[in-house]
Amino acid sequence: MEAINKFLPYLVKLGDNKILKSIRDGLSFTIPFTILGSVFLIIGNFPVEAWLKFIAPYSSQLNSMVTVTFGVLGLISAFGVSYSLAINYGLEPLTNTVIAVLAFLLFSMNEELAIVPGNLGASGMFTAILAGILTTMVTRFVTKRNWTIKMPEGVPPAVAKSFSSLTPAAITLTIVWIIRVMLSIDITQILQSIFKPIVFSLNTIPGLIVYTLVALGLWTIGIHGPNLLSGIATPIFLTNIAVNMEAFQAGKPIPNEVAEGFWTLFMNIGGSGATIGLVIAMIFAKSKSYRELGKLSLPSAVFCINEPIIFGFPIVMNPIMAIPFVATPTILGVATIILMRLGLVGHIVLQVPWTMPPIIGPYLATNGDIGAAIWSVCTIVISYAIYFPFFKASDGKQAALEVDTEKHINVNMEAEA
């Protein structure tokens, strides 16, 4: 415990890092667009033969929305990350965002100095993050030293603001121009090579286990591990689902098991730690306080929100409950990958909101795979089975404590009477 207390401030500081927070918040800009694209893909590919025949003449029109949304994930990321960075560093967000987008487009050119459309999608997300960080750091550097161009009084504010962005824009874009055009360095290719081992590892059973142990291990000491690691993991998961969707559209085998949505739909049912089984057990608890907390937590757990359980049960700083909290998602994740490889559960090819209830969410995300829906039911049962023995021990102690407390209160009341 002493070692944890010494290490805790560093983890908290890392969680508050402005760059990591901005990446996490900025990438959330992509969510509504990927969900919208997924809706159109569901409409065009809903697995009912009569519907597929009816909708076939309109498939190209429907796919145009998919191309527009998933085809520019990198561009949207450049907007989101640079905007969030500007807000967190107290800079003018619109100017910072425009410069970052231009830097991203310049980075996305090929050897013939033409913008590569493929680089604007998921494959360019790491480049978009770099462009946002570079632009923000340059703008912050210039602003702190007051190197911006000042216009005389009386000049319209919009015109004055545009000239104030000239210096950071000139410096940022010149740096990018030298790198991409003059030195012919393909940053997108380099970043893909650097992150390839991480992308690969998160799509394997050992990599997923390590990620789960770290993310949920941090939760057990009060740090939102999935949020802390999202700046690294989210671009990878989004890239994987974009690749899956592209393969699905082309009628090819789906390559990635672990894609955006895998974490919430198959591993963490009811919220981090897959606590839906714990909530169900609490509803039938001996302890009155646990029963009430279970009833109150069930509606939010159905939509993958479980902070009332994490802090109310609690899970945080509870060594006994930390075991099923980490073990349950790990077991479910490994089992899901194995079932996908056996062809019993479909791969994720569509993005659904992370608050989508169990059974429905996996069914939609896998484009109507019955195996995914059945497995979702099984994950709830497995969650309950793993949590139950640990909960039973806590429930017995809590129930006994409540009985003793009630007796003590009654004795005091009788004495006062």
NULOZA-20525 format. One record per residue (C-alpha): residue in three letters; z, y, x; residue number from 0. Coordinates in Angstrom, 3 decimals, always signed. Example, Ala and Ser with C-alpha at 12.3 -4.5 7.8 and 13.67 -1.06 7.14 Angstrom:
2
('ALA', (+7.800, -4.500, +12.300), 0) ('SER', (+7.140, -1.060, +13.670), 1) 
END
This chain:
417
('MET', (+0.000, +0.000, +0.000), 0) ('GLU', (+0.794, +2.342, +2.871), 1) ('ALA', (-2.658, +1.742, +4.344), 2) ('ILE', (-4.238, +2.533, +0.970), 3) ('ASN', (-2.259, +5.763, +0.674), 4) ('LYS', (-3.471, +6.853, +4.110), 5) ('PHE', (-7.077, +6.006, +3.283), 6) ('LEU', (-7.019, +7.434, -0.256), 7) ('PRO', (-7.419, +11.152, +0.670), 8) ('TYR', (-10.602, +10.364, +2.617), 9) ('LEU', (-12.065, +8.478, -0.346), 10) ('VAL', (-11.179, +11.325, -2.700), 11) ('LYS', (-12.798, +13.786, -0.310), 12) ('LEU', (-15.917, +11.616, -0.160), 13) ('GLY', (-16.008, +11.483, -3.963), 14) ('ASP', (-15.861, +15.283, -4.071), 15) ('ASN', (-18.656, +15.704, -1.523), 16) ('LYS', (-21.041, +18.289, -2.955), 17) ('ILE', (-24.183, +16.552, -1.739), 18) ('LEU', (-23.243, +13.156, -3.180), 19) ('LYS', (-22.129, +14.744, -6.457), 20) ('SER', (-25.370, +16.702, -6.666), 21) ('ILE', (-27.499, +13.607, -6.045), 22) ('ARG', (-25.606, +11.752, -8.768), 23) ('ASP', (-25.855, +14.640, -11.242), 24) ('GLY', (-29.427, +15.474, -10.298), 25) ('LEU', (-30.698, +11.934, -10.784), 26) ('SER', (-29.156, +11.924, -14.255), 27) ('PHE', (-31.982, +14.348, -15.165), 28) ('THR', (-34.308, +11.337, -15.098), 29) ('ILE', (-32.409, +9.378, -17.767), 30) ('PRO', (-33.849, +10.932, -20.961), 31) ('PHE', (-37.395, +10.655, -19.625), 32) ('THR', (-37.119, +7.037, -18.526), 33) ('ILE', (-35.562, +6.136, -21.878), 34) ('LEU', (-38.384, +7.958, -23.687), 35) ('GLY', (-40.991, +6.113, -21.613), 36) ('SER', (-39.212, +2.827, -22.337), 37) ('VAL', (-39.300, +3.508, -26.077), 38) ('PHE', (-43.076, +3.926, -25.964), 39) ('LEU', (-43.372, +0.763, -23.876), 40) ('ILE', (-41.271, -1.142, -26.433), 41) ('ILE', (-43.500, +0.126, -29.246), 42) ('GLY', (-46.612, -1.020, -27.411), 43) ('ASN', (-45.237, -4.410, -26.337), 44) ('PHE', (-42.723, -5.525, -28.967), 45) ('PRO', (-42.920, -9.351, -28.808), 46) ('VAL', (-44.149, -10.035, -32.340), 47) ('GLU', (-47.693, -11.385, -32.504), 48) ('ALA', (-48.691, -9.518, -35.671), 49) ('TRP', (-47.382, -6.239, -34.253), 50) ('LEU', (-49.146, -6.720, -30.908), 51) ('LYS', (-52.480, -7.226, -32.704), 52) ('PHE', (-51.907, -4.164, -34.862), 53) ('ILE', (-50.897, -1.885, -31.982), 54) ('ALA', (-53.485, -3.138, -29.451), 55) ('PRO', (-56.075, -0.365, -30.203), 56) ('TYR', (-53.426, +2.260, -29.395), 57) ('SER', (-52.005, +0.694, -26.206), 58) ('SER', (-53.680, +3.170, -23.843), 59) ('GLN', (-52.346, +6.137, -25.830), 60) ('LEU', (-48.832, +4.677, -25.789), 61) ('ASN', (-49.019, +3.858, -22.081), 62) ('SER', (-49.915, +7.469, -21.301), 63) ('MET', (-46.322, +8.445, -22.128), 64) ('VAL', (-45.036, +5.703, -19.829), 65) ('THR', (-47.280, +6.958, -17.024), 66) ('VAL', (-46.125, +10.542, -17.468), 67) ('THR', (-42.397, +9.716, -17.490), 68) ('PHE', (-42.080, +6.917, -14.928), 69) ('GLY', (-45.012, +8.194, -12.903), 70) ('VAL', (-43.175, +11.384, -11.925), 71) ('LEU', (-39.617, +10.095, -11.370), 72) ('GLY', (-39.695, +11.509, -7.855), 73) ('LEU', (-40.814, +14.911, -9.092), 74) ('ILE', (-38.091, +14.978, -11.761), 75) ('SER', (-35.567, +13.959, -9.103), 76) ('ALA', (-36.648, +16.863, -6.907), 77) ('PHE', (-35.994, +19.227, -9.820), 78) ('GLY', (-32.645, +17.664, -10.699), 79) ('VAL', (-31.168, +17.268, -7.226), 80) ('SER', (-32.161, +20.731, -6.003), 81) ('TYR', (-30.885, +22.335, -9.208), 82) ('SER', (-27.540, +20.525, -8.998), 83) ('LEU', (-27.183, +21.355, -5.303), 84) ('ALA', (-27.820, +25.045, -6.003), 85) ('ILE', (-25.159, +25.072, -8.739), 86) ('ASN', (-22.599, +23.311, -6.534), 87) ('TYR', (-23.244, +25.662, -3.613), 88) ('GLY', (-23.301, +28.823, -5.746), 89) ('LEU', (-26.979, +29.604, -5.208), 90) ('GLU', (-29.608, +30.869, -7.637), 91) ('PRO', (-30.772, +27.537, -9.124), 92) ('LEU', (-34.277, +28.329, -10.356), 93) ('THR', (-35.478, +29.710, -7.024), 94) ('ASN', (-33.947, +26.820, -5.114), 95) ('THR', (-35.563, +24.320, -7.479), 96) ('VAL', (-39.074, +25.796, -7.199), 97) ('ILE', (-38.928, +25.795, -3.398), 98) ('ALA', (-37.649, +22.199, -3.325), 99) ('VAL', (-40.422, +20.998, -5.642), 100) ('LEU', (-43.057, +22.632, -3.436), 101) ('ALA', (-41.460, +21.056, -0.364), 102) ('PHE', (-41.524, +17.671, -2.105), 103) ('LEU', (-45.214, +18.067, -3.001), 104) ('LEU', (-46.012, +19.026, +0.590), 105) ('PHE', (-44.146, +15.952, +1.837), 106) ('SER', (-46.162, +13.850, -0.652), 107) ('MET', (-49.551, +14.595, +0.939), 108) ('ASN', (-51.593, +11.948, +2.713), 109) ('GLU', (-53.527, +12.194, +5.984), 110) ('GLU', (-56.392, +13.906, +4.137), 111) ('LEU', (-53.888, +16.540, +2.919), 112) ('ALA', (-54.207, +15.515, -0.717), 113) ('ILE', (-51.178, +14.831, -2.880), 114) ('VAL', (-50.697, +11.089, -3.398), 115) ('PRO', (-49.938, +10.485, -7.106), 116) ('GLY', (-47.932, +7.351, -6.275), 117) ('ASN', (-45.528, +9.399, -4.156), 118) ('LEU', (-44.562, +11.441, -7.208), 119) ('GLY', (-43.046, +8.383, -8.859), 120) ('ALA', (-40.116, +6.149, -7.966), 121) ('SER', (-41.371, +5.558, -4.417), 122) ('GLY', (-40.854, +9.261, -3.692), 123) ('MET', (-37.255, +9.514, -4.922), 124) ('PHE', (-35.684, +9.455, -1.462), 125) ('THR', (-38.166, +12.111, -0.331), 126) ('ALA', (-37.224, +14.200, -3.367), 127) ('ILE', (-33.551, +13.982, -2.431), 128) ('LEU', (-34.345, +15.029, +1.150), 129) ('ALA', (-36.460, +17.957, -0.076), 130) ('GLY', (-33.626, +19.128, -2.312), 131) ('ILE', (-31.035, +18.925, +0.465), 132) ('LEU', (-33.275, +20.623, +3.049), 133) ('THR', (-34.174, +23.467, +0.688), 134) ('THR', (-30.573, +24.067, -0.341), 135) ('MET', (-29.270, +24.071, +3.233), 136) ('VAL', (-31.964, +26.552, +4.321), 137) ('THR', (-31.392, +28.805, +1.300), 138) ('ARG', (-27.629, +28.719, +1.878), 139) ('PHE', (-28.082, +29.516, +5.575), 140) ('VAL', (-30.375, +32.463, +4.816), 141) ('THR', (-28.214, +33.796, +1.971), 142) ('LYS', (-25.013, +33.684, +4.034), 143) ('ARG', (-26.651, +35.757, +6.751), 144) ('ASN', (-28.185, +38.150, +4.240), 145) ('TRP', (-31.685, +37.547, +5.587), 146) ('THR', (-33.300, +37.971, +2.193), 147) ('ILE', (-35.735, +40.796, +1.476), 148) ('LYS', (-34.092, +43.646, -0.445), 149) ('MET', (-36.218, +45.734, -2.768), 150) ('PRO', (-35.482, +49.429, -3.542), 151) ('GLU', (-33.513, +50.365, -6.636), 152) ('GLY', (-35.678, +50.734, -9.684), 153) ('VAL', (-37.719, +47.626, -8.945), 154) ('PRO', (-37.563, +45.269, -11.948), 155) ('PRO', (-34.921, +42.523, -11.412), 156) ('ALA', (-37.471, +39.728, -11.823), 157) ('VAL', (-39.647, +41.198, -9.071), 158) ('ALA', (-36.648, +41.782, -6.803), 159) ('LYS', (-35.474, +38.191, -7.296), 160) ('SER', (-38.900, +36.814, -6.465), 161) ('PHE', (-38.972, +38.715, -3.161), 162) ('SER', (-35.442, +37.530, -2.304), 163) ('SER', (-36.744, +33.962, -2.365), 164) ('LEU', (-39.526, +34.712, +0.096), 165) ('THR', (-37.500, +34.120, +3.268), 166) ('PRO', (-35.937, +30.757, +2.323), 167) ('ALA', (-39.267, +29.622, +0.872), 168) ('ALA', (-41.146, +30.601, +4.039), 169) ('ILE', (-38.654, +28.835, +6.320), 170) ('THR', (-38.370, +25.671, +4.227), 171) ('LEU', (-42.068, +25.217, +3.574), 172) ('THR', (-42.960, +26.002, +7.187), 173) ('ILE', (-40.568, +23.280, +8.377), 174) ('VAL', (-42.102, +20.786, +5.960), 175) ('TRP', (-45.636, +21.912, +6.859), 176) ('ILE', (-44.988, +21.355, +10.560), 177) ('ILE', (-43.534, +17.905, +9.901), 178) ('ARG', (-46.196, +16.669, +7.473), 179) ('VAL', (-49.346, +18.577, +8.380), 180) ('MET', (-49.104, +19.534, +12.034), 181) ('LEU', (-47.194, +16.481, +13.300), 182) ('SER', (-48.614, +14.061, +10.672), 183) ('ILE', (-45.192, +12.515, +10.062), 184) ('ASP', (-45.089, +10.632, +6.756), 185) ('ILE', (-41.493, +11.217, +5.651), 186) ('THR', (-41.937, +9.155, +2.482), 187) ('GLN', (-43.001, +6.118, +4.497), 188) ('ILE', (-40.191, +6.598, +7.006), 189) ('LEU', (-37.520, +6.904, +4.307), 190) ('GLN', (-38.840, +3.824, +2.522), 191) ('SER', (-38.585, +1.886, +5.802), 192) ('ILE', (-35.049, +3.150, +6.454), 193) ('PHE', (-33.774, +2.296, +2.982), 194) ('LYS', (-35.734, -0.943, +2.639), 195) ('PRO', (-32.836, -3.131, +3.900), 196) ('ILE', (-30.467, -1.503, +1.385), 197) ('VAL', (-33.015, -1.807, -1.429), 198) ('PHE', (-33.521, -5.459, -0.541), 199) ('SER', (-29.817, -6.266, -0.178), 200) ('LEU', (-28.867, -4.828, -3.575), 201) ('ASN', (-31.439, -7.165, -5.110), 202) ('THR', (-29.758, -10.238, -3.595), 203) ('ILE', (-26.613, -12.130, -4.571), 204) ('PRO', (-24.683, -11.309, -1.341), 205) ('GLY', (-25.655, -7.624, -1.542), 206) ('LEU', (-24.674, -7.391, -5.190), 207) ('ILE', (-21.318, -9.057, -4.460), 208) ('VAL', (-20.528, -6.572, -1.695), 209) ('TYR', (-21.530, -3.615, -3.861), 210) ('THR', (-19.393, -4.908, -6.747), 211) ('LEU', (-16.344, -5.539, -4.575), 212) ('VAL', (-16.506, -2.032, -3.112), 213) ('ALA', (-17.294, -0.174, -6.365), 214) ('LEU', (-14.673, -1.925, -8.488), 215) ('GLY', (-12.169, -2.246, -5.659), 216) ('LEU', (-12.147, +1.552, -5.460), 217) ('TRP', (-11.577, +1.760, -9.243), 218) ('THR', (-8.396, -0.306, -8.876), 219) ('ILE', (-6.873, +2.453, -6.734), 220) ('GLY', (-7.962, +5.218, -9.100), 221) ('ILE', (-11.320, +6.225, -7.601), 222) ('HIS', (-14.416, +5.877, -9.802), 223) ('GLY', (-16.297, +3.611, -7.403), 224) ('PRO', (-19.562, +3.315, -9.374), 225) ('ASN', (-19.766, +7.115, -9.563), 226) ('LEU', (-18.926, +7.463, -5.878), 227) ('LEU', (-21.680, +5.044, -4.851), 228) ('SER', (-24.232, +6.171, -7.437), 229) ('GLY', (-25.845, +8.639, -5.039), 230) ('ILE', (-26.941, +5.648, -2.958), 231) ('ALA', (-27.390, +2.974, -5.625), 232) ('THR', (-29.076, +4.916, -8.448), 233) ('PRO', (-32.337, +5.706, -6.588), 234) ('ILE', (-32.590, +2.007, -5.704), 235) ('PHE', (-31.926, +0.784, -9.239), 236) ('LEU', (-34.370, +3.325, -10.687), 237) ('THR', (-37.016, +2.338, -8.157), 238) ('ASN', (-36.549, -1.323, -9.057), 239) ('ILE', (-36.920, -0.759, -12.792), 240) ('ALA', (-40.015, +1.380, -12.231), 241) ('VAL', (-41.557, -1.464, -10.203), 242) ('ASN', (-40.555, -3.949, -12.916), 243) ('MET', (-42.100, -1.791, -15.608), 244) ('GLU', (-45.330, -1.434, -13.653), 245) ('ALA', (-45.536, -5.215, -13.203), 246) ('PHE', (-44.747, -5.733, -16.885), 247) ('GLN', (-47.556, -3.387, -17.932), 248) ('ALA', (-49.968, -5.214, -15.647), 249) ('GLY', (-48.901, -8.633, -16.963), 250) ('LYS', (-47.632, -9.701, -13.521), 251) ('PRO', (-44.376, -11.542, -12.623), 252) ('ILE', (-41.344, -9.232, -12.662), 253) ('PRO', (-40.117, -8.897, -9.046), 254) ('ASN', (-36.604, -7.403, -9.275), 255) ('GLU', (-33.556, -9.008, -10.858), 256) ('VAL', (-31.199, -6.103, -10.186), 257) ('ALA', (-32.656, -2.962, -11.744), 258) ('GLU', (-31.323, +0.044, -13.641), 259) ('GLY', (-29.259, -1.308, -16.534), 260) ('PHE', (-28.280, -4.611, -14.879), 261) ('TRP', (-24.840, -3.250, -13.943), 262) ('THR', (-23.865, -2.182, -17.469), 263) ('LEU', (-25.784, -4.684, -19.591), 264) ('PHE', (-24.958, -7.920, -17.806), 265) ('MET', (-22.043, -7.268, -15.439), 266) ('ASN', (-19.766, -4.629, -16.939), 267) ('ILE', (-19.741, -5.311, -20.662), 268) ('GLY', (-17.315, -2.955, -22.322), 269) ('GLY', (-17.141, -0.739, -19.238), 270) ('SER', (-16.340, -1.176, -15.552), 271) ('GLY', (-14.700, -4.527, -14.908), 272) ('ALA', (-16.272, -6.121, -18.009), 273) ('THR', (-13.052, -5.360, -19.883), 274) ('ILE', (-14.411, -6.193, -23.346), 275) ('GLY', (-12.671, -9.579, -23.092), 276) ('LEU', (-9.393, -7.876, -22.248), 277) ('VAL', (-9.739, -5.550, -25.247), 278) ('ILE', (-10.320, -8.513, -27.570), 279) ('ALA', (-7.265, -10.294, -26.127), 280) ('MET', (-5.166, -7.163, -26.631), 281) ('ILE', (-5.989, -7.008, -30.332), 282) ('PHE', (-4.115, -10.316, -30.772), 283) ('ALA', (-1.291, -9.477, -28.343), 284) ('LYS', (+2.395, -10.149, -28.942), 285) ('SER', (+3.153, -6.677, -27.654), 286) ('LYS', (+2.842, -3.971, -30.289), 287) ('SER', (+1.774, -1.332, -27.760), 288) ('TYR', (-0.975, -3.579, -26.400), 289) ('ARG', (-2.185, -4.396, -29.927), 290) ('GLU', (-2.439, -0.723, -30.809), 291) ('LEU', (-4.180, +0.143, -27.537), 292) ('GLY', (-6.628, -2.723, -28.071), 293) ('LYS', (-7.509, -1.550, -31.577), 294) ('LEU', (-7.983, +2.015, -30.389), 295) ('SER', (-10.084, +0.948, -27.396), 296) ('LEU', (-12.438, -1.492, -29.156), 297) ('PRO', (-14.853, +1.111, -30.651), 298) ('SER', (-15.376, +2.822, -27.285), 299) ('ALA', (-15.557, -0.540, -25.450), 300) ('VAL', (-18.494, -1.554, -27.651), 301) ('PHE', (-20.317, +1.462, -26.186), 302) ('CYS', (-19.295, +0.673, -22.588), 303) ('ILE', (-16.497, +3.251, -22.304), 304) ('ASN', (-13.162, +1.896, -21.100), 305) ('GLU', (-11.146, +4.687, -19.483), 306) ('PRO', (-8.388, +4.156, -22.101), 307) ('ILE', (-7.957, +0.617, -20.760), 308) ('ILE', (-8.296, +1.489, -17.083), 309) ('PHE', (-5.622, +4.179, -17.256), 310) ('GLY', (-3.741, +3.106, -20.380), 311) ('PHE', (-3.179, -0.609, -19.786), 312) ('PRO', (-3.330, +0.192, -16.816), 313) ('ILE', (-5.825, -1.437, -14.457), 314) ('VAL', (-5.342, +1.220, -11.784), 315) ('MET', (-2.681, +0.262, -9.232), 316) ('ASN', (-2.087, -3.027, -11.046), 317) ('PRO', (-2.519, -5.863, -8.485), 318) ('ILE', (-2.439, -8.619, -11.114), 319) ('MET', (-5.125, -7.141, -13.390), 320) ('ALA', (-7.211, -6.059, -10.383), 321) ('ILE', (-8.132, -9.720, -9.846), 322) ('PRO', (-10.040, -10.270, -13.142), 323) ('PHE', (-11.251, -6.649, -13.067), 324) ('VAL', (-13.217, -7.327, -9.865), 325) ('ALA', (-13.855, -11.054, -10.318), 326) ('THR', (-15.343, -10.944, -13.832), 327) ('PRO', (-18.337, -8.648, -13.082), 328) ('THR', (-18.925, -10.465, -9.781), 329) ('ILE', (-19.139, -13.844, -11.532), 330) ('LEU', (-21.312, -12.429, -14.322), 331) ('GLY', (-23.680, -10.724, -11.892), 332) ('VAL', (-24.202, -13.836, -9.786), 333) ('ALA', (-24.627, -16.023, -12.874), 334) ('THR', (-27.160, -13.598, -14.393), 335) ('ILE', (-29.311, -13.582, -11.269), 336) ('ILE', (-29.277, -17.388, -11.170), 337) ('LEU', (-30.247, -17.580, -14.856), 338) ('MET', (-33.067, -15.075, -14.284), 339) ('ARG', (-34.382, -17.157, -11.402), 340) ('LEU', (-34.252, -20.249, -13.595), 341) ('GLY', (-36.250, -18.432, -16.267), 342) ('LEU', (-33.463, -18.661, -18.853), 343) ('VAL', (-32.810, -14.904, -18.991), 344) ('GLY', (-35.522, -12.258, -18.879), 345) ('HIS', (-35.723, -9.534, -16.246), 346) ('ILE', (-35.008, -5.911, -17.150), 347) ('VAL', (-38.294, -4.089, -17.731), 348) ('LEU', (-37.144, -1.200, -19.938), 349) ('GLN', (-34.374, +1.345, -19.658), 350) ('VAL', (-31.939, +1.706, -22.527), 351) ('PRO', (-28.978, +4.107, -22.777), 352) ('TRP', (-25.974, +2.840, -20.813), 353) ('THR', (-23.912, +3.123, -23.999), 354) ('MET', (-26.058, +0.516, -25.776), 355) ('PRO', (-23.816, -2.213, -27.313), 356) ('PRO', (-23.838, -5.787, -25.971), 357) ('ILE', (-26.492, -8.209, -27.249), 358) ('ILE', (-28.678, -5.337, -28.529), 359) ('GLY', (-28.903, -3.672, -25.112), 360) ('PRO', (-29.923, -6.760, -23.115), 361) ('TYR', (-32.353, -7.812, -25.855), 362) ('LEU', (-34.154, -4.452, -25.796), 363) ('ALA', (-34.031, -3.973, -22.011), 364) ('THR', (-35.746, -7.329, -21.465), 365) ('ASN', (-38.354, -6.543, -24.142), 366) ('GLY', (-36.974, -8.881, -26.760), 367) ('ASP', (-35.857, -11.807, -24.623), 368) ('ILE', (-33.726, -14.143, -26.770), 369) ('GLY', (-32.194, -15.713, -23.671), 370) ('ALA', (-30.825, -12.305, -22.614), 371) ('ALA', (-29.245, -11.771, -26.048), 372) ('ILE', (-27.645, -15.237, -26.043), 373) ('TRP', (-26.379, -14.728, -22.492), 374) ('SER', (-24.870, -11.396, -23.557), 375) ('VAL', (-22.768, -13.271, -26.127), 376) ('CYS', (-21.734, -15.687, -23.394), 377) ('THR', (-20.690, -12.849, -21.084), 378) ('ILE', (-18.238, -11.601, -23.712), 379) ('VAL', (-16.742, -15.101, -24.026), 380) ('ILE', (-16.551, -15.471, -20.236), 381) ('SER', (-14.890, -12.066, -19.932), 382) ('TYR', (-12.263, -13.103, -22.467), 383) ('ALA', (-11.678, -16.456, -20.740), 384) ('ILE', (-11.166, -14.878, -17.307), 385) ('TYR', (-8.910, -12.056, -18.477), 386) ('PHE', (-6.787, -14.115, -20.885), 387) ('PRO', (-4.408, -15.886, -18.450), 388) ('PHE', (-3.746, -12.658, -16.553), 389) ('PHE', (-3.266, -10.723, -19.765), 390) ('LYS', (-0.976, -13.384, -21.236), 391) ('ALA', (+1.472, -12.940, -18.357), 392) ('SER', (+1.502, -9.147, -18.803), 393) ('ASP', (+1.714, -9.453, -22.584), 394) ('GLY', (+4.795, -11.690, -22.417), 395) ('LYS', (+6.618, -9.242, -20.157), 396) ('GLN', (+5.647, -6.240, -22.260), 397) ('ALA', (+6.674, -7.946, -25.520), 398) ('ALA', (+10.066, -8.882, -24.048), 399) ('LEU', (+10.526, -5.336, -22.797), 400) ('GLU', (+9.753, -3.943, -26.258), 401) ('VAL', (+12.304, -6.311, -27.846), 402) ('ASP', (+14.974, -5.254, -25.351), 403) ('THR', (+14.164, -1.587, -25.897), 404) ('GLU', (+14.372, -1.969, -29.671), 405) ('LYS', (+17.722, -3.771, -29.391), 406) ('HIS', (+19.038, -1.030, -27.133), 407) ('ILE', (+17.951, +1.640, -29.604), 408) ('ASN', (+19.567, -0.224, -32.503), 409) ('VAL', (+22.843, -0.600, -30.583), 410) ('ASN', (+22.918, +3.107, -29.817), 411) ('MET', (+22.202, +3.987, -33.449), 412) ('GLU', (+24.998, +1.700, -34.654), 413) ('ALA', (+27.387, +3.224, -32.112), 414) ('GLU', (+26.505, +6.735, -33.233), 415) ('ALA', (+26.947, +5.713, -36.889), 416) 
END
